[in-house]
Amino acid sequence: MSENVYIGSKPILNYVVALVASLQKDPKVNVMTRGRAISSAVDVIEVCKRSFVTDMCVVDILIGTERMGTENDLRNVSTIHIKLS
């Protein structure tokens, strides 16, 4: 079972710390996010890769779309799932 890190709207360094801690627990980590936080997820991975875990590599990237909201106000939200090791 691999660790999961969900990226949201907190400062990027909070997620970098969470990602480094997760990589220390398990060599395989999933980074997941949706919507506007997708660019933050990429930033978190790049900061982590350049500064803390230089041998980390991206195994797979899955992208998709989720329908969110109520029946009267449905909208599409982009999602991304990045597998690291």
BELNOR-V387854 format. One record per pair of residues at least 12 apart in sequence whose C-alpha atoms are under 8 Angstrom apart, sorted by the first residue. I is the first residue (numbers start at 1). J is the second residue. If there is no record, write none. Layout:
# BELNOR-V387854
i=[I I]
j=[J J]
This chain:
# BELNOR-V387854
i=[2 2 2 2 2 3 3 3 3 3 3 3 4 4 4 4 4 5 5 5 5 5 5 5 6 6 6 7 7 7 7 7 7 7 8 8 8 9 12 12 12 13 15 16 16 16 16 19 20 20 20 23 27 28 28 28 29 29 29 30 30 30 30 31 31 31 31 32 32 32 32 33 33 33 34 34 34 34 35 35 35 38 38 56 56 57 57 58 58 58 58 59 59 59 59 60 60 60 61 61 61 61 62 62 62 63 63 63 63 64 64 64 65 65 65 66 66]
j=[26 27 28 29 30 22 23 25 26 28 29 30 22 29 30 31 32 18 19 22 29 30 31 32 31 32 33 31 32 33 37 38 40 41 33 37 40 37 40 43 44 44 44 44 45 47 48 48 48 52 53 85 85 83 84 85 83 84 85 81 82 83 84 81 82 83 84 79 80 81 82 79 80 81 77 78 79 80 77 78 79 79 80 84 85 84 85 82 83 84 85 82 83 84 85 82 83 84 80 81 82 83 80 81 82 78 79 80 81 78 79 80 77 78 79 78 79]
